[in-house]
Amino acid sequence: MTYRRWFVVGVAFAVVGALVAAFAIFYGNFSPRGYIEDRYTRAASRDIGRDAIAYTSNRTPSQVADDVTGAWKPADQYVDGSGVYLRYDDDSLVILPIAAGSVILLERMRTAYPRYHSTVGNHWGWGRGSTVRGGGPGSGK
């Protein structure tokens, strides 16, 4: 009877594993980064060094932003005449207009925040549910 129980447990794990694998194959990556990689055209000539990886679209920045934010809600968003700036926990997506649509710059927050701070200012916070408190001893307690 013990072998039979282990066999049933093993089969259950195999079925769950197969379902997870099938979901991953059919629905792609599970992040904003993966979403961009799967749906937009890579444009290495528009990269900014090794930090910002570029993709392009023939759609406007607002259309691209609507698509991305419909699938992945950003922690913060800033829009001005220069483009759309989306902040996620670890990544940023900066969507800028070009003659034939948009360039989408995918970059880690550690390099994106200093690069775009003069544009986004304090509009980009530092994370969902941030608990960072300023002040001296006893402050915020």
Residue, then its C-alpha position, 0 to 999 in steps of 0.5 A: m500500500t505504501y508503494r501505491r501511495w508514492f506512485v500516486v504522489g509521483v504521478a500528481f507531481a508529474v502532472v503538475g510539472a507538465l501543466v507548469a511547463a505547458f503554461a510557460i511554453f504557451y504564455g512566455n515569460f512571467s515579467p515585464r522584461g519577458y513581455i517586451e522580449d516576446r512581443y517587440t522587435r529587438a533593435a541592438s543598434r539603439d541600445i545604450g551601452r550594455d545597460a539599456i536594451a532597445y526594442t522597437s514598435n511601429r506603434t506610438p509610445s502611448q499605444v505601446a504603454d497601454d499594451v504593456t501596462g494592460a499586461w503588467k501594472p507598473a509601480d510608477q508611471y510618468v508621461d511627458g512630451s518626451g515619452v512614457y517612463l514606466r518603473y517596475d520593481d527591478d526594471s524600467l521601460v522607457i518608451l520614446p517616439i521615433a519617426a516610424g513608431s517607438v523605441i522601447l528601452l529596457e533597463r535595470m532600475r539601478t542604472a535607469y533611475p540615475r539616467y532618467h532622474s532629471t526627467v522623472g524627478n520624484h515621480w518614480g518612487w523606490g518600490r511598492g510598499s517601501t519602508v525607508r524612513g528618513g530622520g534621526p534616531g527614533s524617527g518614524k517609530 
